[in-house]
């Protein structure tokens, strides 16, 4: 790995789509990050386990970021047993990059609704900065433990994300494409085309595999 600030963008990516990719690219450019790692979750702790195999979802992310050196797929959560805790991922990365390199955990505003349920959430800033990708006009929550924690560590200065290795909470407003992975799965299941919502090579792999079609789901659960 190089020495610049590193972004960490996790999710189920079921499937990865242009909204994920555009947000990752824009956050890298806006914050001046060396690279953004897209980290597919094998077993997301706070949502149902995706029907689609984690290795396949990671393969799609690999395909999606081909040719874009500022983005990369990090498959480390696929090699761990049990829930894919973000804290564990950041701890592994911190051990690899050393104490001085900046790590920036990128999350959406929807994440904050369940943030208190995250594993060791109050300790995340000992490992990384928290970058909240928000729409223009969005503000921090008004009250509660998470709201107090966010305000206490908030920084407006981009320089803090580079001069410090961790510890800050930064709000970054971006244009966000209104694309939903759930909607893409529903489109495919209905026999319609999700073309232009995700990279063409990702769509070609999905179509070749038959994943997200009703017949594939039945095969996965042994009911076909």
Number of C-alpha atoms within 10 A of each C-alpha: 8 9 11 14 22 27 28 26 23 22 17 21 19 24 23 29 24 19 17 22 19 15 19 23 16 14 22 19 14 13 17 17 20 17 23 26 20 27 23 28 27 26 20 19 16 13 8 8 15 15 13 16 14 21 15 16 22 25 17 24 28 18 18 23 19 12 9 10 10 17 23 20 22 19 20 15 22 17 10 14 9 12 16 23 20 24 20 17 17 20 14 13 17 20 10 11 15 11 13 14 21 26 30 30 24 24 18 15 17 11 11 17 10 10 15 14 11 16 17 13 14 14 11 20 20 15 24 29 28 25 25 23 22 19 15 10 6 12 10 16 15 10 9 9 12 19 13 14 13 18 15 11 14 18 17 12 10 14 11 17 28 21 12 17 23 24 22 23 24 23 23 19 15 16 13 15 14 8 14 17 19 10 11 22 17 16 15 18 18 12 11 11 13 17 12 10 18 20 19 14 13 22 21 11 15 18 14 9 12 14 20 22 18 16 13 18 17 11 10 14 9 8 9 10
